[in-house]
């Protein structure tokens, strides 16, 4: 037998002493990386809510819900880039939300407001608009994986973007709500006429799938002399939006349509300048060789 003494009673008690509990470590993305997806989800909920409000006949509130979804759509992507939280999941989720909020909800509300009086013919423009919106979003997603675009093309969308398309499609509803607030029955009946709503839906659908270059305003640079007039103009528009939102939204649709020819001219000018510079560079290389 060993003469080595056994452990003392104090050492025996230390063995059974409760150990300090380790804090569990969780694996996953940080909360900052989830914020853009949460905003996208809020926008999706706003689009769904607009459809419910349309079913209840509250068309003004339905329009407001779609506008909220449009504002959120304009913020979630920029917030994702600011927080460095861009991901493939976020891009796909944003596209699905855009399709419902801007491809399904606007024609659904317009159908309940006016187009249902046209029967099957009134339903057809809604289908065309939704399909064109899906094609526009699919083309946009495919362009993200394609090769780099020319430098002059980065400030332009190909076709009208989804939120702007939804606002253009809702123009008859803006006009009808403004006429209702002013008590102009004849104008309200004209805006609610199914043929007008169908024409606006079909025309907007063609703009969605078109190849027209449309300003994106992401990296749009404003000359220094136009900064102050721009700020004053935005301030004036906000005042009008607060005082008379339906008239402001209807005017915004006209302003956006008026900007399309200007964006096409700007795109062509930039392309011609880029092609001229490339030709000069190629000519200089041949002469030096």
Secondary structure by P-SEA (a helix, b strand, c coil): ccccccccaaaaaaaacccccccccccccccccaaaaaaaaaaaaaaaaaaaaaaacaaaaaaaaaaaaaaaaacaaaaaaaaccccaaaaaaaaaaaaaacccaaaaaaaaacccccccccaaaaaaaaaaaaaaaaaaaaaaaccccccccccccccccaaaaaaaaaaaaaaaaaaaaacaaaaaaaaacaaaaaaaaaaaaaaaaccccccccccccccccaaaaaaaaaaaaaaaaaacaaaaaaaaaaaaaaaaaaaaaaaaaaaaaaaaaaaaaaaaaaaac
